[in-house]
Amino acid sequence: LVSLGHRRIALLTLPYQGISPREERVQGYKQAMAAHMLPADPSLLVVTEAEEACIAKRLLRLMERKDKPSALFGANN
């Protein structure tokens, strides 16, 4: 995504605290952003439950923002 010019990259994830693979993905996201000297905006780390309605609500809220992300990716087991 960075090589395509994206600078505001959001991560959509299920709750991750205490769940090793998810924590590792979130850490990798943060490390990648830092490695490319991209701002670490905590509001771009979107934590949601797995239910479709919850995901849709969080995505809609994210994309209605004035400073919405230019890219989004999801992480799941």
Phi, psi and chi 1 to 4 in degrees:
 res  aa     phi    psi   chi1   chi2   chi3   chi4
   1 LEU       -  -39.8  -65.2  172.7      -      -
   2 VAL   -62.8  -41.2  173.3      -      -      -
   3 SER   -67.0  -17.4   67.2      -      -      -
   4 LEU   -90.5    2.1  -64.6  173.1      -      -
   5 GLY    98.4    2.6      -      -      -      -
   6 HIS   -74.4  138.3  -65.3  -76.5      -      -
   7 ARG  -122.4  -28.1  -62.9  -67.8  176.5 -101.0
   8 ARG  -108.8   92.3  -70.1 -173.5   50.4   76.4
   9 ILE  -108.9  123.6  -58.5  168.9      -      -
  10 ALA   -98.5  150.4      -      -      -      -
  11 LEU  -118.5  125.0  168.2   60.5      -      -
  12 LEU  -102.9  121.8 -179.5   70.1      -      -
  13 THR  -142.2  157.2 -176.5      -      -      -
  14 LEU   -76.5  164.9  -62.8  175.5      -      -
  15 PRO   -49.4  134.1  -28.2   36.5      -      -
  16 TYR  -120.0  -16.3   60.4   90.8      -      -
  17 GLN   -65.0  125.1  -66.9 -179.3  -23.4      -
  18 GLY    84.8    3.2      -      -      -      -
  19 ILE  -119.1  102.3  -58.1  171.2      -      -
  20 SER   -49.4  -53.8 -177.6      -      -      -
  21 PRO   -61.0  -38.0  -21.5   31.1      -      -
  22 ARG   -70.0  -41.4  -67.8 -178.6 -167.0  163.2
  23 GLU   -60.0  -40.2  -73.9  179.1  -26.5      -
  24 GLU   -64.8  -38.7  -68.7  169.0    6.4      -
  25 ARG   -64.9  -43.3  -71.8 -173.2 -165.6  109.5
  26 VAL   -64.4  -42.8  170.1      -      -      -
  27 GLN   -62.2  -41.6 -172.7   60.5   31.4      -
  28 GLY   -62.0  -40.0      -      -      -      -
  29 TYR   -60.1  -48.7  163.6   74.5      -      -
  30 LYS   -63.1  -40.9  -68.6  176.5  179.9  179.1
  31 GLN   -66.1  -40.7  -71.0  172.8  -11.1      -
  32 ALA   -64.6  -41.8      -      -      -      -
  33 MET   -61.7  -45.6  -63.8  -64.7  -79.0      -
  34 ALA   -64.2  -40.9      -      -      -      -
  35 ALA   -62.1  -28.4      -      -      -      -
  36 HIS  -100.6   12.8  -67.9  -76.7      -      -
  37 MET    53.2   40.7  -65.7 -178.5  -83.6      -
  38 LEU   -96.9  144.8  -63.0  174.7      -      -
  39 PRO   -62.0  139.8   17.2  -24.1      -      -
  40 ALA   -91.0   96.8      -      -      -      -
  41 ASP  -100.2  106.1 -178.0  -14.3      -      -
  42 PRO   -58.3  -24.2  -11.9   18.1      -      -
  43 SER   -72.6  -10.5   71.4      -      -      -
  44 LEU   -90.0   -3.1  -66.0  177.7      -      -
  45 LEU   -95.9   98.9  176.6   57.3      -      -
  46 VAL  -100.1  115.1 -179.4      -      -      -
  47 VAL  -102.9  128.0 -179.9      -      -      -
  48 THR  -140.9  161.0 -175.9      -      -      -
  49 GLU   -79.1  168.0  -63.9  -59.1  -36.0      -
  50 ALA   -78.6  -12.8      -      -      -      -
  51 GLU   -66.4  137.5  -70.1   78.5   25.5      -
  52 GLU   -55.0  -41.4 -171.9  174.8  -33.1      -
  53 ALA   -64.0  -39.2      -      -      -      -
  54 CYS   -65.0  -44.3  -67.1      -      -      -
  55 ILE   -62.7  -46.4  -64.8  168.6      -      -
  56 ALA   -60.6  -42.1      -      -      -      -
  57 LYS   -62.8  -46.0 -177.5  177.9  177.9  179.6
  58 ARG   -65.0  -41.6  -63.1  -71.5  -69.6  170.6
  59 LEU   -66.3  -42.4  -71.2  175.5      -      -
  60 LEU   -61.4  -45.6 -176.5   60.0      -      -
  61 ARG   -60.2  -41.2 -170.6  177.8  -49.4  147.0
  62 LEU   -64.9  -44.2 -176.9   66.8      -      -
  63 MET   -79.7  -12.0  -62.4  -46.8  -69.2      -
  64 GLU   -85.7   -9.2  -73.3  177.2  -23.7      -
  65 ARG   -67.4  149.5  -67.2  172.9   40.2  168.2
  66 LYS   -64.8  -37.7 -169.4  176.2 -134.7  179.0
  67 ASP  -102.9   46.3   61.4  -16.6      -      -
  68 LYS   -62.4  158.3   62.6 -175.6  157.7 -147.6
  69 PRO   -70.8  155.9   25.2  -32.2      -      -
  70 SER   -89.0  -16.2   61.8      -      -      -
  71 ALA  -150.3  156.1      -      -      -      -
  72 LEU  -142.7  139.7  165.9   74.5      -      -
  73 PHE  -138.2  153.6   73.9   97.1      -      -
  74 GLY  -112.1  148.8      -      -      -      -
  75 ALA  -124.8  134.0      -      -      -      -
  76 ASN  -153.7  158.9 -167.5    3.0      -      -
  77 ASN   -78.8      -  -67.9  -13.5      -      -
